[in-house]
């Protein structure tokens, strides 16, 4: 009887070990990546087969906001995400006490000022209402863009997290309305102009190089990055992911498909 019990226990231990090894192998060969719809999903879908040839299965999970992808990554629901720039990530991780890190940049989505009422910034009237993103980094980014084109002047010490309180000169007495970034294209008929992130402009069928009154250029420091949990950044599967995302194939796709609304950052 004891012999049979020992054999049974040994069999269970062997089975458990095999299952554990297979689970680890599976985890090493799968990347669950959270993305914004456009252009992130389109870019990632482009490399699915390339990674499959490298033995990596890519599972793409789409998000339509800027909060859930980082929380899902921190809570192990994702292995990586691709939707944000580094200033946003750094601010988010500090505010939410999570530990994630960038493993590289892929592209810039130039932020622009859009309007259905005006054709140029010179036409903007006094007391015009400008909608801007309501998160700290993109709100500051919007104000820095307006400053670059002379619409306002910010306190030099404000930095990338500038707010309306940091405006020291406002010749046209512009009024600012902070809103959720994804919602900004929907209010263009309700405000005089809106500063819109590149991905949301593209989703709204806006062509940044044609429709924006002013637009960030290729020197923008806000490259969109791939983020993973700190401590996992050197895993081989992520090296393969970044090699595919920073390939000539992806560069050509970006340059040929987004009319300057997305710019390679590698």
N, C-alpha and C positions, 0 to 999 in steps of 0.2 A: 504493500500500500504506500509506504513511504517513497518507494522508487517511482511510482506513478505520480505522486505529488511533486517530487523533485523535477521530474520530466515536464510536468505541466507548468511549473513555475519557470523553468528554463525556457520553455516555449514562449511564455508570456513575455519574459524579459527580452528574448530575441525579437519578437514581434514589435514590442514597444520601441526597441532600438532602431529597427528598420523604419517604423513609422516616423520616429523622430528625425532620422537622417533624411527621409523623403520629404518631410515638412521643411527642413532647413534648406534642402536642395531647391524645393519649390520656391521658398521665400527668396533665395539668392537669384532666382531666374525670373522673378516677376517684379514689375514696378507699377504700383498703383499711383497714377499721377493725376492731380486735380488741376483743371485748367479753366480759363474763361473761354466763352464760345468762339470769339474771333479777335485776333488771328491765332490765338494760342492753340485751340483745338485743331485748326487746319494745319498748323505747322507740325504739331505732334503726330497727327494722322499720317503725315507725309513720311515719317520715319518708322512706322510700325513694322513694315516688312524688313527694313534694314536691320532693326534690332532683333527681329526673329531669326535672321541669318546669323546673328551673334549669340543666339541662344537665350535671348531676353524676350519675355512676353510683356507687352505694354497694355495695361488696363487704364482706359481714359475715363475720368469722372468729371463731368461738367458742373461748374458753379456759376451763378449769375450775380455774385456779390464779392466784396473784398474782405469779408470777415471769416466765413466758414472754411475756406481752403487752409488757412493757417491753423485754425483750431483743430480741424480734422487731421492735419499733419502732426501736430503736437500730441494728439490723442491716439496716434497709431492707426487711424483709419485710412491714411494715405502713406505712401513712401516718399512722395515728392509733390511739389506743386509748381506751377508755372503760370503766373498771372500778374506779378507785382514787380516794382522796382525796389532797389536796396534801401533807399531812405524810408519807404513805406514799411518794409519788413522790419527794419531796425526800430522804428517807432512802435510798431505793433507788438513786437516781442518784448519791448520794455514795458509797455502798458499792460500786457496780458501775462507777463512773467512766464514766457515759454522760451525754449532753447532751440532755435532753428538757425540755419546758416546758408548762405548763398554758395553754390558750386559753379557759378558762371553766368554771364549775360548772353542773351540771344538776339534781342532786337530792341529798338526804341520805337515807341508809338508817340509821335509828336503831339503834344497837347496844343489845342488851338482855340481861338475865340470865334464863335459862330453866331450868325444873326440872320433872321428872315426879314428884318426891317432895314438893315443898313448894308451897304456894299463895301464900306471901308471904315477904319477907326476914326478917320477925320469927320465922318458924318454923325458919329455918336453925339447926342445932345446932352446938355447939362441935366443932371439928376437921372440919367439912364440907369436902369436896373440890370445888374450883371449877376447871373447865377454862376456859382463856383462849387467845386466839390466840397463836401462838409467834413472829410477826414483831414487831419492836420497836415500830412505831407503833401497831398494833392491840392489842398487849399492853399498852402504856402507856395507850391509850384505854380498855381494859377496866378497868384499875385506877383510872383517874380516875372512871369511872362508879360503881364500887363505893365510892370515897371520897365522891362527891357524896351518896350515900344513907347514909353513916355506917357502912359495914361495915368500913372500914379508914381509916387516915390516912397520907398520904404526906409525905415530906420536901418542903417547899415549893420547894426548888431542883431537884427532880427533872424537872419539865417534862413534855412530852408523850411522852417516851421513858422514863417511869418503869418500873422493874422491881420484882420482889419485894424486892430489896435496899434499895429506897427506902421500904418500909413501916415506919413508926415506931410505929404503933399497930394492933393486930389483936385486938380484944376477944374474938372468937370463935375465935381461933387457926385461921383458915381456911387450908387447904392448897391451893396453886395448881399446876395441871398444864398447862403450855403444850403446845398441839397445833396442827397445821396447821388454819388457819381453816375450810377446806372440810370438814374431818372432824368438827368440833365437834357438829353436830346428831346424828351417829351415836353419840355416846357419852353421850347424855342418860340412858340407862338404866344407865350404868356409874358415873356421878359424881352428886354431890348437886345440882349446878347447873353451867351453862356460860354464858359470855358469848359471844354469837353475833352476827356481823355480819348486818345486815339482809337482804342478798341471799341469804345461805345459809339464814337463817331462812325466807324466803319459798320457797326451793327445797324445803325440808323440810316445806312446808305448815303452817308456824307462822304465826299471825296476831299480829304484834308488839303491837298495841294491846290484844289480848285475852290472849295467852299469856305475855307477858313479865312477870316479877315487878317489874322496874324497866326503864326505857327512856329513852334520850336524847330530848330534845325538839327542836323546830325550830330552836333556837339553837345546835345543835351546829356546831362549826367544821369538821366533817369532810365537806364537800360533795364528791360524786363529780364528777370533772373529766374533760375531754377533753384528752389530751396529744398533742403532736406533737414532731418533732425541732426543737431550737433553730435558728433561722434560717429556718424555714418557717412560723412562726406568722402571718405577715401575708399568706399566699397567699389569693387570692380564694375558692378552693374551701372553705377552712376557715372563712372568714367566712360563707359560705352554710350550711355545716354547723351552725355555732353558732346562726345565726338560726333554723334549723329546729328545733334541739333546745331553744331557749329561747322557743318560740312558745306562744301561748295553747292551741293544739291539744295540745301535749305536757303543759302544765300541767293541763289538764282531764283528760287520760288518766291522769296520775299520781294526781290527787285522787280519781278515780272507781274506780280499779282495785286499789289496794293497802292499803286500810283503815288508812291512817296508817303503814304500814310503809315507805313511801317518801314523801318530802316535797319539793316543788319548792324549788329553791335559787336561783331567779331571779325 
